[in-house]
Amino acid sequence: MAKLTIEFDTVEEAEDIQNALDGWKWKHCVREIDEELRNTIKYDENLPTNVANAYASLRDKIQNILSDNNLKME
């Protein structure tokens, strides 16, 4: 099993520590937002076309931001 050690030098770096530990939570939240948009587009028969297009555009934007930062939602 692989091990990873993250070291920070000062107590002031506590926010950096928390960010390092919470990375999976951010991924989970972004994935949930994307899934909510996808499901709404796909299954909400009363969704106006302009709103569906805006949601699709937002999903594309999320994917582009992730790709630009070499991140994947899988």
N, CA, C and O atoms as a Tinker XYZ file with bonds, in Angstrom:
   296  protein
     1  N      0.844000   -1.180000    0.000000    73     2
     2  CA     0.000000    0.000000    0.000000    64     1     3
     3  C      0.885000    1.237000    0.000000    63     2     4     5
     4  O      1.858000    1.320000    0.749000    81     3
     5  N      0.538000    2.190000   -0.843000    73     3     6
     6  CA     1.302000    3.438000   -0.938000    64     5     7
     7  C      0.995000    4.339000    0.249000    63     6     8     9
     8  O     -0.111000    4.329000    0.787000    81     7
     9  N      1.986000    5.109000    0.640000    73     7    10
    10  CA     1.820000    6.068000    1.725000    64     9    11
    11  C      2.219000    7.447000    1.226000    63    10    12    13
    12  O      3.108000    7.591000    0.387000    81    11
    13  N      1.555000    8.440000    1.751000    73    11    14
    14  CA     1.854000    9.820000    1.406000    64    13    15
    15  C      1.993000   10.604000    2.695000    63    14    16    17
    16  O      1.143000   10.519000    3.581000    81    15
    17  N      3.053000   11.357000    2.792000    73    15    18
    18  CA     3.269000   12.198000    3.962000    64    17    19
    19  C      3.232000   13.652000    3.521000    63    18    20    21
    20  O      3.952000   14.059000    2.609000    81    19
    21  N      2.380000   14.430000    4.186000    73    19    22
    22  CA     2.293000   15.861000    3.916000    64    21    23
    23  C      2.800000   16.578000    5.156000    63    22    24    25
    24  O      2.304000   16.351000    6.259000    81    23
    25  N      3.791000   17.447000    4.972000    73    23    26
    26  CA     4.355000   18.167000    6.105000    64    25    27
    27  C      4.205000   19.667000    5.900000    63    26    28    29
    28  O      4.427000   20.192000    4.809000    81    27
    29  N      3.825000   20.335000    6.971000    73    27    30
    30  CA     3.747000   21.789000    6.978000    64    29    31
    31  C      4.579000   22.268000    8.154000    63    30    32    33
    32  O      4.637000   21.615000    9.196000    81    31
    33  N      5.219000   23.407000    7.978000    73    31    34
    34  CA     6.191000   23.858000    8.963000    64    33    35
    35  C      5.610000   24.618000   10.146000    63    34    36    37
    36  O      6.188000   24.590000   11.232000    81    35
    37  N      4.483000   25.295000    9.962000    73    35    38
    38  CA     3.990000   26.155000   11.034000    64    37    39
    39  C      2.497000   25.938000   11.265000    63    38    40    41
    40  O      1.784000   25.389000   10.426000    81    39
    41  N      2.062000   26.385000   12.421000    73    39    42
    42  CA     0.649000   26.308000   12.760000    64    41    43
    43  C     -0.162000   27.200000   11.829000    63    42    44    45
    44  O     -1.332000   26.923000   11.562000    81    43
    45  N      0.461000   28.280000   11.330000    73    43    46
    46  CA    -0.226000   29.192000   10.427000    64    45    47
    47  C     -0.628000   28.510000    9.121000    63    46    48    49
    48  O     -1.480000   29.014000    8.390000    81    47
    49  N     -0.028000   27.393000    8.837000    73    47    50
    50  CA    -0.355000   26.655000    7.618000    64    49    51
    51  C     -1.536000   25.701000    7.822000    63    50    52    53
    52  O     -1.768000   24.813000    7.001000    81    51
    53  N     -2.267000   25.883000    8.894000    73    51    54
    54  CA    -3.401000   24.997000    9.196000    64    53    55
    55  C     -4.425000   24.977000    8.065000    63    54    56    57
    56  O     -5.002000   23.929000    7.778000    81    55
    57  N     -4.657000   26.111000    7.425000    73    55    58
    58  CA    -5.606000   26.150000    6.313000    64    57    59
    59  C     -5.105000   25.293000    5.149000    63    58    60    61
    60  O     -5.893000   24.617000    4.488000    81    59
    61  N     -3.808000   25.322000    4.905000    73    59    62
    62  CA    -3.235000   24.479000    3.858000    64    61    63
    63  C     -3.411000   23.002000    4.189000    63    62    64    65
    64  O     -3.699000   22.189000    3.311000    81    63
    65  N     -3.238000   22.672000    5.436000    73    63    66
    66  CA    -3.431000   21.287000    5.871000    64    65    67
    67  C     -4.874000   20.863000    5.626000    63    66    68    69
    68  O     -5.129000   19.798000    5.064000    81    67
    69  N     -5.808000   21.697000    6.047000    73    67    70
    70  CA    -7.225000   21.367000    5.883000    64    69    71
    71  C     -7.585000   21.240000    4.411000    63    70    72    73
    72  O     -8.325000   20.331000    4.037000    81    71
    73  N     -7.072000   22.139000    3.566000    73    71    74
    74  CA    -7.331000   22.058000    2.126000    64    73    75
    75  C     -6.795000   20.755000    1.544000    63    74    76    77
    76  O     -7.449000   20.132000    0.708000    81    75
    77  N     -5.612000   20.343000    1.982000    73    75    78
    78  CA    -5.031000   19.093000    1.497000    64    77    79
    79  C     -5.897000   17.900000    1.895000    63    78    80    81
    80  O     -6.079000   16.967000    1.113000    81    79
    81  N     -6.420000   17.937000    3.098000    73    79    82
    82  CA    -7.245000   16.834000    3.585000    64    81    83
    83  C     -8.650000   16.831000    2.989000    63    82    84    85
    84  O     -9.277000   15.777000    2.886000    81    83
    85  N     -9.149000   18.008000    2.594000    73    83    86
    86  CA   -10.525000   18.126000    2.105000    64    85    87
    87  C    -10.645000   18.029000    0.580000    63    86    88    89
    88  O    -11.738000   18.225000    0.048000    81    87
    89  N     -9.583000   17.741000   -0.119000    73    87    90
    90  CA    -9.629000   17.676000   -1.574000    64    89    91
    91  C    -10.720000   16.755000   -2.096000    63    90    92    93
    92  O    -11.409000   17.092000   -3.059000    81    91
    93  N    -10.882000   15.606000   -1.474000    73    91    94
    94  CA   -11.906000   14.652000   -1.927000    64    93    95
    95  C    -13.311000   15.218000   -1.740000    63    94    96    97
    96  O    -14.216000   14.890000   -2.507000    81    95
    97  N    -13.501000   16.065000   -0.728000    73    95    98
    98  CA   -14.817000   16.670000   -0.508000    64    97    99
    99  C    -15.160000   17.644000   -1.638000    63    98   100   101
   100  O    -16.300000   17.696000   -2.101000    81    99
   101  N    -14.159000   18.413000   -2.075000    73    99   102
   102  CA   -14.372000   19.346000   -3.184000    64   101   103
   103  C    -14.755000   18.574000   -4.448000    63   102   104   105
   104  O    -15.668000   18.966000   -5.175000    81   103
   105  N    -14.052000   17.483000   -4.696000    73   103   106
   106  CA   -14.347000   16.657000   -5.864000    64   105   107
   107  C    -15.773000   16.127000   -5.793000    63   106   108   109
   108  O    -16.501000   16.153000   -6.785000    81   107
   109  N    -16.162000   15.656000   -4.636000    73   107   110
   110  CA   -17.514000   15.129000   -4.442000    64   109   111
   111  C    -18.574000   16.207000   -4.689000    63   110   112   113
   112  O    -19.588000   15.944000   -5.336000    81   111
   113  N    -18.344000   17.401000   -4.183000    73   111   114
   114  CA   -19.303000   18.499000   -4.361000    64   113   115
   115  C    -19.440000   18.892000   -5.834000    63   114   116   117
   116  O    -20.552000   19.090000   -6.323000    81   115
   117  N    -18.331000   19.002000   -6.528000    73   115   118
   118  CA   -18.384000   19.363000   -7.949000    64   117   119
   119  C    -19.105000   18.271000   -8.735000    63   118   120   121
   120  O    -19.899000   18.571000   -9.627000    81   119
   121  N    -18.834000   17.011000   -8.410000    73   119   122
   122  CA   -19.507000   15.905000   -9.087000    64   121   123
   123  C    -21.017000   15.945000   -8.832000    63   122   124   125
   124  O    -21.804000   15.704000   -9.748000    81   123
   125  N    -21.423000   16.243000   -7.610000    73   123   126
   126  CA   -22.854000   16.320000   -7.299000    64   125   127
   127  C    -23.535000   17.461000   -8.050000    63   126   128   129
   128  O    -24.655000   17.302000   -8.536000    81   127
   129  N    -22.871000   18.603000   -8.148000    73   127   130
   130  CA   -23.438000   19.727000   -8.901000    64   129   131
   131  C    -23.607000   19.328000  -10.363000    63   130   132   133
   132  O    -24.655000   19.574000  -10.960000    81   131
   133  N    -22.576000   18.712000  -10.940000    73   131   134
   134  CA   -22.643000   18.288000  -12.327000    64   133   135
   135  C    -23.765000   17.270000  -12.536000    63   134   136   137
   136  O    -24.506000   17.366000  -13.514000    81   135
   137  N    -23.898000   16.314000  -11.645000    73   135   138
   138  CA   -24.960000   15.301000  -11.758000    64   137   139
   139  C    -26.349000   15.927000  -11.630000    63   138   140   141
   140  O    -27.278000   15.531000  -12.333000    81   139
   141  N    -26.486000   16.892000  -10.744000    73   139   142
   142  CA   -27.782000   17.577000  -10.589000    64   141   143
   143  C    -28.155000   18.304000  -11.877000    63   142   144   145
   144  O    -29.299000   18.236000  -12.327000    81   143
   145  N    -27.193000   18.993000  -12.461000    73   143   146
   146  CA   -27.449000   19.679000  -13.731000    64   145   147
   147  C    -27.806000   18.669000  -14.822000    63   146   148   149
   148  O    -28.754000   18.876000  -15.579000    81   147
   149  N    -27.045000   17.581000  -14.900000    73   147   150
   150  CA   -27.292000   16.555000  -15.905000    64   149   151
   151  C    -28.686000   15.955000  -15.756000    63   150   152   153
   152  O    -29.423000   15.838000  -16.735000    81   151
   153  N    -29.044000   15.578000  -14.541000    73   151   154
   154  CA   -30.357000   14.957000  -14.307000    64   153   155
   155  C    -31.502000   15.917000  -14.594000    63   154   156   157
   156  O    -32.540000   15.512000  -15.117000    81   155
   157  N    -31.318000   17.165000  -14.260000    73   155   158
   158  CA   -32.364000   18.155000  -14.535000    64   157   159
   159  C    -32.549000   18.318000  -16.038000    63   158   160   161
   160  O    -33.677000   18.343000  -16.530000    81   159
   161  N    -31.439000   18.430000  -16.766000    73   159   162
   162  CA   -31.526000   18.548000  -18.221000    64   161   163
   163  C    -32.204000   17.330000  -18.826000    63   162   164   165
   164  O    -33.053000   17.450000  -19.709000    81   163
   165  N    -31.821000   16.163000  -18.343000    73   163   166
   166  CA   -32.281000   14.910000  -18.948000    64   165   167
   167  C    -33.725000   14.556000  -18.595000    63   166   168   169
   168  O    -34.461000   14.048000  -19.440000    81   167
   169  N    -34.133000   14.820000  -17.358000    73   167   170
   170  CA   -35.409000   14.279000  -16.892000    64   169   171
   171  C    -36.510000   15.298000  -16.622000    63   170   172   173
   172  O    -37.674000   14.912000  -16.506000    81   171
   173  N    -36.186000   16.577000  -16.519000    73   171   174
   174  CA   -37.221000   17.580000  -16.235000    64   173   175
   175  C    -37.896000   17.995000  -17.536000    63   174   176   177
   176  O    -37.382000   18.830000  -18.281000    81   175
   177  N    -39.040000   17.406000  -17.792000    73   175   178
   178  CA   -39.760000   17.654000  -19.040000    64   177   179
   179  C    -40.310000   19.081000  -19.125000    63   178   180   181
   180  O    -40.614000   19.558000  -20.218000    81   179
   181  N    -40.440000   19.761000  -17.996000    73   179   182
   182  CA   -40.968000   21.127000  -17.977000    64   181   183
   183  C    -39.874000   22.195000  -18.009000    63   182   184   185
   184  O    -40.154000   23.390000  -17.910000    81   183
   185  N    -38.641000   21.752000  -18.146000    73   183   186
   186  CA   -37.516000   22.685000  -18.131000    64   185   187
   187  C    -37.493000   23.478000  -19.439000    63   186   188   189
   188  O    -37.412000   22.889000  -20.517000    81   187
   189  N    -37.564000   24.807000  -19.353000    73   187   190
   190  CA   -37.509000   25.617000  -20.578000    64   189   191
   191  C    -36.187000   25.390000  -21.326000    63   190   192   193
   192  O    -35.144000   25.155000  -20.716000    81   191
   193  N    -36.258000   25.465000  -22.630000    73   191   194
   194  CA   -35.089000   25.213000  -23.470000    64   193   195
   195  C    -33.928000   26.141000  -23.122000    63   194   196   197
   196  O    -32.777000   25.707000  -23.079000    81   195
   197  N    -34.224000   27.406000  -22.874000    73   195   198
   198  CA   -33.137000   28.340000  -22.562000    64   197   199
   199  C    -32.454000   27.990000  -21.248000    63   198   200   201
   200  O    -31.250000   28.203000  -21.104000    81   199
   201  N    -33.196000   27.459000  -20.296000    73   199   202
   202  CA   -32.612000   27.049000  -19.023000    64   201   203
   203  C    -31.777000   25.782000  -19.227000    63   202   204   205
   204  O    -30.675000   25.662000  -18.693000    81   203
   205  N    -32.311000   24.847000  -20.000000    73   203   206
   206  CA   -31.561000   23.620000  -20.305000    64   205   207
   207  C    -30.244000   23.964000  -20.998000    63   206   208   209
   208  O    -29.205000   23.377000  -20.698000    81   207
   209  N    -30.294000   24.916000  -21.924000    73   207   210
   210  CA   -29.074000   25.339000  -22.619000    64   209   211
   211  C    -28.081000   25.987000  -21.656000    63   210   212   213
   212  O    -26.874000   25.769000  -21.760000    81   211
   213  N    -28.593000   26.780000  -20.722000    73   211   214
   214  CA   -27.720000   27.415000  -19.731000    64   213   215
   215  C    -27.079000   26.358000  -18.828000    63   214   216   217
   216  O    -25.892000   26.449000  -18.514000    81   215
   217  N    -27.852000   25.367000  -18.416000    73   215   218
   218  CA   -27.319000   24.280000  -17.582000    64   217   219
   219  C    -26.258000   23.493000  -18.349000    63   218   220   221
   220  O    -25.215000   23.148000  -17.793000    81   219
   221  N    -26.524000   23.210000  -19.624000    73   219   222
   222  CA   -25.553000   22.483000  -20.436000    64   221   223
   223  C    -24.275000   23.294000  -20.589000    63   222   224   225
   224  O    -23.174000   22.745000  -20.538000    81   223
   225  N    -24.420000   24.590000  -20.774000    73   223   226
   226  CA   -23.261000   25.467000  -20.883000    64   225   227
   227  C    -22.455000   25.463000  -19.580000    63   226   228   229
   228  O    -21.224000   25.454000  -19.604000    81   227
   229  N    -23.149000   25.470000  -18.462000    73   227   230
   230  CA   -22.480000   25.423000  -17.163000    64   229   231
   231  C    -21.729000   24.104000  -16.985000    63   230   232   233
   232  O    -20.609000   24.094000  -16.474000    81   231
   233  N    -22.331000   23.006000  -17.399000    73   231   234
   234  CA   -21.649000   21.710000  -17.324000    64   233   235
   235  C    -20.386000   21.727000  -18.175000    63   234   236   237
   236  O    -19.344000   21.222000  -17.758000    81   235
   237  N    -20.481000   22.307000  -19.370000    73   235   238
   238  CA   -19.299000   22.420000  -20.233000    64   237   239
   239  C    -18.219000   23.251000  -19.562000    63   238   240   241
   240  O    -17.038000   22.911000  -19.625000    81   239
   241  N    -18.621000   24.333000  -18.924000    73   239   242
   242  CA   -17.666000   25.212000  -18.239000    64   241   243
   243  C    -16.960000   24.457000  -17.110000    63   242   244   245
   244  O    -15.746000   24.571000  -16.939000    81   243
   245  N    -17.727000   23.693000  -16.350000    73   243   246
   246  CA   -17.138000   22.884000  -15.274000    64   245   247
   247  C    -16.103000   21.926000  -15.854000    63   246   248   249
   248  O    -14.994000   21.818000  -15.331000    81   247
   249  N    -16.462000   21.229000  -16.937000    73   247   250
   250  CA   -15.533000   20.288000  -17.563000    64   249   251
   251  C    -14.277000   20.989000  -18.071000    63   250   252   253
   252  O    -13.172000   20.466000  -17.927000    81   251
   253  N    -14.443000   22.173000  -18.667000    73   251   254
   254  CA   -13.289000   22.917000  -19.169000    64   253   255
   255  C    -12.362000   23.362000  -18.044000    63   254   256   257
   256  O    -11.141000   23.283000  -18.172000    81   255
   257  N    -12.941000   23.825000  -16.950000    73   255   258
   258  CA   -12.125000   24.247000  -15.799000    64   257   259
   259  C    -11.352000   23.055000  -15.242000    63   258   260   261
   260  O    -10.163000   23.164000  -14.941000    81   259
   261  N    -12.029000   21.925000  -15.107000    73   259   262
   262  CA   -11.353000   20.721000  -14.614000    64   261   263
   263  C    -10.230000   20.317000  -15.564000    63   262   264   265
   264  O     -9.117000   20.021000  -15.129000    81   263
   265  N    -10.524000   20.307000  -16.852000    73   263   266
   266  CA    -9.522000   19.914000  -17.844000    64   265   267
   267  C     -8.335000   20.865000  -17.834000    63   266   268   269
   268  O     -7.189000   20.423000  -17.910000    81   267
   269  N     -8.594000   22.162000  -17.742000    73   267   270
   270  CA    -7.515000   23.153000  -17.701000    64   269   271
   271  C     -6.594000   22.949000  -16.505000    63   270   272   273
   272  O     -5.427000   23.341000  -16.534000    81   271
   273  N     -7.128000   22.332000  -15.452000    73   271   274
   274  CA    -6.342000   22.096000  -14.245000    64   273   275
   275  C     -5.907000   20.643000  -14.111000    63   274   276   277
   276  O     -5.480000   20.209000  -13.042000    81   275
   277  N     -6.022000   19.884000  -15.223000    73   275   278
   278  CA    -5.627000   18.474000  -15.266000    64   277   279
   279  C     -6.335000   17.645000  -14.193000    63   278   280   281
   280  O     -5.728000   16.794000  -13.544000    81   279
   281  N     -7.631000   17.914000  -14.023000    73   279   282
   282  CA    -8.442000   17.183000  -13.053000    64   281   283
   283  C     -9.520000   16.404000  -13.772000    63   282   284   285
   284  O     -9.975000   16.794000  -14.847000    81   283
   285  N     -9.926000   15.298000  -13.168000    73   283   286
   286  CA   -11.011000   14.470000  -13.717000    64   285   287
   287  C    -12.031000   14.233000  -12.622000    63   286   288   289
   288  O    -11.694000   14.176000  -11.439000    81   287
   289  N    -13.292000   14.095000  -13.034000    73   287   290
   290  CA   -14.349000   13.863000  -12.054000    64   289   291
   291  C    -14.640000   12.387000  -11.840000    63   290   292   293
   292  O    -15.451000   12.043000  -10.980000    81   291
   293  N    -14.006000   11.515000  -12.592000    73   291   294
   294  CA   -14.284000   10.083000  -12.480000    64   293   295
   295  C    -13.935000    9.532000  -11.143000    63   294   296
   296  O    -14.114000    8.338000  -10.901000    81   295
